[in-house]
């Protein structure tokens, strides 16, 4: 039974890292597009937040392995 829980934990960890990486890539794309250059959307640093999320996701996968 312990093996099932460890496999489930590993799957959840990989899924959360994948979600972080995909969200980071989307934010990097939004930060580079013209969408982020107009109005109130110009002040949040989308590309920096995206880079942090990609780094956190990759670091999480690396630490899990």
N, CA and C atoms as a LAMMPS dump frame, in Angstrom:
ITEM: TIMESTEP
0
ITEM: NUMBER OF ATOMS
195
ITEM: BOX BOUNDS ff ff ff
-5.0000000000000000e+02 5.0000000000000000e+02
-5.0000000000000000e+02 5.0000000000000000e+02
-5.0000000000000000e+02 5.0000000000000000e+02
ITEM: ATOMS id mol type element x y z
1 1 1 N 0.815 -1.187 0
2 1 2 C 0 0 0
3 1 3 C 0.864 1.259 0
4 2 1 N 2.019 1.164 0.624
5 2 2 C 2.902 2.33 0.667
6 2 3 C 3.415 2.675 -0.733
7 3 1 N 3.623 1.663 -1.554
8 3 2 C 4.087 1.908 -2.916
9 3 3 C 3.059 2.708 -3.715
10 4 1 N 1.789 2.442 -3.493
11 4 2 C 0.742 3.166 -4.203
12 4 3 C 0.778 4.64 -3.818
13 5 1 N 0.956 4.93 -2.523
14 5 2 C 1.004 6.314 -2.08
15 5 3 C 2.241 7.037 -2.599
16 6 1 N 3.358 6.357 -2.662
17 6 2 C 4.568 7.007 -3.182
18 6 3 C 4.437 7.272 -4.679
19 7 1 N 3.811 6.363 -5.415
20 7 2 C 3.587 6.604 -6.845
21 7 3 C 2.599 7.741 -7.067
22 8 1 N 1.564 7.812 -6.236
23 8 2 C 0.596 8.898 -6.348
24 8 3 C 1.253 10.24 -6.024
25 9 1 N 2.099 10.278 -4.993
26 9 2 C 2.811 11.506 -4.641
27 9 3 C 3.729 11.948 -5.774
28 10 1 N 4.426 11.015 -6.375
29 10 2 C 5.324 11.347 -7.488
30 10 3 C 4.529 11.881 -8.691
31 11 1 N 3.385 11.266 -8.98
32 11 2 C 2.55 11.728 -10.081
33 11 3 C 2.026 13.134 -9.819
34 12 1 N 1.597 13.394 -8.589
35 12 2 C 1.122 14.735 -8.237
36 12 3 C 2.241 15.755 -8.333
37 13 1 N 3.44 15.392 -7.949
38 13 2 C 4.58 16.304 -8.027
39 13 3 C 4.911 16.635 -9.479
40 14 1 N 4.931 15.636 -10.338
41 14 2 C 5.219 15.871 -11.753
42 14 3 C 4.127 16.713 -12.393
43 15 1 N 2.867 16.455 -12.049
44 15 2 C 1.767 17.225 -12.603
45 15 3 C 1.834 18.685 -12.161
46 16 1 N 2.139 18.937 -10.896
47 16 2 C 2.237 20.322 -10.428
48 16 3 C 3.414 21.041 -11.085
49 17 1 N 4.524 20.359 -11.288
50 17 2 C 5.665 20.969 -11.979
51 17 3 C 5.324 21.269 -13.434
52 18 1 N 4.6 20.373 -14.07
53 18 2 C 4.187 20.593 -15.453
54 18 3 C 3.249 21.797 -15.565
55 19 1 N 2.33 21.928 -14.61
56 19 2 C 1.425 23.075 -14.612
57 19 3 C 2.206 24.369 -14.416
58 20 1 N 3.209 24.371 -13.532
59 20 2 C 4.034 25.563 -13.336
60 20 3 C 4.779 25.944 -14.612
61 21 1 N 5.348 24.964 -15.286
62 21 2 C 6.117 25.247 -16.5
63 21 3 C 5.205 25.773 -17.602
64 22 1 N 4.057 25.154 -17.794
65 22 2 C 3.146 25.598 -18.856
66 22 3 C 2.616 26.997 -18.559
67 23 1 N 2.254 27.261 -17.307
68 23 2 C 1.784 28.598 -16.935
69 23 3 C 2.885 29.63 -17.133
70 24 1 N 4.116 29.277 -16.789
71 24 2 C 5.238 30.185 -17.001
72 24 3 C 5.48 30.489 -18.462
73 25 1 N 5.369 29.48 -19.308
74 25 2 C 5.562 29.691 -20.743
75 25 3 C 4.461 30.585 -21.301
76 26 1 N 3.224 30.385 -20.835
77 26 2 C 2.131 31.245 -21.283
78 26 3 C 2.378 32.69 -20.857
79 27 1 N 2.813 32.899 -19.621
80 27 2 C 3.091 34.253 -19.161
81 27 3 C 4.273 34.883 -19.895
82 28 1 N 5.262 34.087 -20.239
83 28 2 C 6.366 34.612 -21.042
84 28 3 C 5.87 35.071 -22.405
85 29 1 N 4.97 34.308 -22.999
86 29 2 C 4.401 34.7 -24.283
87 29 3 C 3.553 35.952 -24.181
88 30 1 N 2.78 36.07 -23.116
89 30 2 C 1.96 37.263 -22.921
90 30 3 C 2.844 38.478 -22.689
91 31 1 N 3.927 38.295 -21.969
92 31 2 C 4.834 39.406 -21.705
93 31 3 C 5.518 39.931 -22.951
94 32 1 N 5.707 39.084 -23.937
95 32 2 C 6.372 39.516 -25.168
96 32 3 C 5.401 40.013 -26.231
97 33 1 N 4.114 39.784 -26.017
98 33 2 C 3.134 40.171 -27.039
99 33 3 C 2.739 41.636 -26.884
100 34 1 N 1.991 42.117 -27.855
101 34 2 C 1.479 43.489 -27.816
102 34 3 C 0.311 43.626 -26.849
103 35 1 N -0.244 42.51 -26.424
104 35 2 C -1.348 42.525 -25.476
105 35 3 C -0.941 43.186 -24.164
106 36 1 N 0.292 42.963 -23.739
107 36 2 C 0.745 43.479 -22.453
108 36 3 C 1.211 44.926 -22.531
109 37 1 N 1.138 45.547 -23.681
110 37 2 C 1.653 46.91 -23.839
111 37 3 C 0.578 47.978 -23.714
112 38 1 N -0.662 47.596 -23.484
113 38 2 C -1.728 48.586 -23.466
114 38 3 C -2.391 48.658 -22.1
115 39 1 N -2.694 49.862 -21.652
116 39 2 C -3.476 50.086 -20.446
117 39 3 C -2.838 49.558 -19.176
118 40 1 N -3.674 49.035 -18.315
119 40 2 C -3.203 48.564 -17.014
120 40 3 C -2.36 47.307 -17.125
121 41 1 N -2.434 46.632 -18.262
122 41 2 C -1.682 45.387 -18.441
123 41 3 C -0.197 45.625 -18.679
124 42 1 N 0.223 46.89 -18.694
125 42 2 C 1.634 47.163 -18.938
126 42 3 C 2.463 47.157 -17.661
127 43 1 N 1.839 47.294 -16.5
128 43 2 C 2.654 47.354 -15.289
129 43 3 C 3.024 46.012 -14.673
130 44 1 N 2.219 44.924 -14.8
131 44 2 C 2.702 43.658 -14.227
132 44 3 C 3.844 43.082 -15.064
133 45 1 N 4.899 42.623 -14.424
134 45 2 C 6.023 42.04 -15.182
135 45 3 C 5.734 40.585 -15.554
136 46 1 N 4.921 40.395 -16.601
137 46 2 C 4.517 39.042 -16.994
138 46 3 C 5.709 38.152 -17.318
139 47 1 N 6.693 38.692 -18.013
140 47 2 C 7.822 37.856 -18.419
141 47 3 C 8.674 37.44 -17.221
142 48 1 N 8.813 38.292 -16.242
143 48 2 C 9.599 37.923 -15.062
144 48 3 C 8.876 36.883 -14.217
145 49 1 N 7.567 37.056 -14.065
146 49 2 C 6.784 36.062 -13.323
147 49 3 C 6.805 34.724 -14.054
148 50 1 N 6.699 34.77 -15.375
149 50 2 C 6.761 33.544 -16.164
150 50 3 C 8.103 32.838 -16.034
151 51 1 N 9.179 33.615 -16.03
152 51 2 C 10.501 33.017 -15.855
153 51 3 C 10.663 32.357 -14.498
154 52 1 N 10.106 32.979 -13.477
155 52 2 C 10.171 32.393 -12.133
156 52 3 C 9.386 31.088 -12.082
157 53 1 N 8.208 31.067 -12.701
158 53 2 C 7.395 29.846 -12.695
159 53 3 C 8.053 28.716 -13.479
160 54 1 N 8.655 29.042 -14.613
161 54 2 C 9.365 28.01 -15.387
162 54 3 C 10.53 27.466 -14.572
163 55 1 N 11.278 28.348 -13.943
164 55 2 C 12.403 27.906 -13.123
165 55 3 C 11.955 27.054 -11.951
166 56 1 N 10.858 27.434 -11.304
167 56 2 C 10.35 26.647 -10.175
168 56 3 C 9.883 25.274 -10.632
169 57 1 N 9.237 25.219 -11.789
170 57 2 C 8.786 23.928 -12.298
171 57 3 C 9.936 23.006 -12.661
172 58 1 N 10.945 23.553 -13.325
173 58 2 C 12.105 22.739 -13.693
174 58 3 C 12.905 22.321 -12.469
175 59 1 N 13.024 23.206 -11.497
176 59 2 C 13.725 22.867 -10.264
177 59 3 C 12.977 21.782 -9.502
178 60 1 N 11.651 21.859 -9.504
179 60 2 C 10.871 20.83 -8.828
180 60 3 C 11.029 19.462 -9.461
181 61 1 N 11.055 19.411 -10.786
182 61 2 C 11.268 18.129 -11.474
183 61 3 C 12.674 17.614 -11.195
184 62 1 N 13.65 18.514 -11.206
185 62 2 C 15.013 18.095 -10.958
186 62 3 C 15.19 17.565 -9.541
187 63 1 N 14.599 18.235 -8.563
188 63 2 C 14.703 17.773 -7.183
189 63 3 C 13.952 16.471 -6.967
190 64 1 N 12.854 16.278 -7.674
191 64 2 C 12.084 15.049 -7.533
192 64 3 C 12.828 13.854 -8.138
193 65 1 N 13.587 14.113 -9.194
194 65 2 C 14.325 13.023 -9.821
195 65 3 C 15.524 12.669 -8.981
